[in-house]
Amino acid sequence: MELENMNEEELLGEAMKQGYNPEYAGENKKSPKEYLEVSMRHNKVLKERNDRLAEQIDTLNDQMTQLVAFQNEQKQKAINKALAELNAQKKEAISDGDHQRVEEIDDQINKQTVAIKANDPILELWLQRNPWYKDNEDLGIEADIIAQQLKATGRFDGSDKDYERLLNTVEKRIKSSFSDKFKNPKKDNPAEVDSGNVSSGRQSSSKKSYADLPADAKAACDRFVANKTMTRDQYVEMYEWE
């Protein structure tokens, strides 16, 4: 808007569109042109601020997208690794003629497959907090039984809130009934439950460091550290080691 090319009537009309009151008689009274000049400066400042905010939001969205992609990648690697090891154990059990063991391994494989297909964010968060469900077959089966018993009471509907309540109730009952399985003098960490099943690569990550990461993982870690999404230690802890 070129103010210099506008006559007094045009300036007044434009200023009034933006809130100018020609009847105002205070000591800070401005002419229509002065009012428009101040308004233009304010608008410029607001636009610059909005542009910076939009840029920051875009950056945060990119960081979150990268973080979610990283978490999904690590989870998929863990699932694929577990399935590969279970299939190897199944072949060995078939070779040994151990039909009971084959059925047990098939049940574990089905659990992994269901976890992949379900893709339920509430369940996924619960599983991350309770790795014993997959790592310890006996506890996993017991948790399923408790869940079925709770559902049979009819006190849990199909809402997300009640589903989360059901899962938390299962967790509390398991940890109460099998408290000895969750004792650790260093840290109360269910991931270290004694189990005869496949051990997770995550369990050994405490022995690893940034220096042990492959080149592409180091590059990804550096990006997360640079944008303050996570620290090196957090990345190493989340990384699914081969």
Order of alpha helices (4+ residues) and beta strands (2+ residues): alpha-alpha-alpha-alpha-alpha-alpha-alpha-alpha-alpha
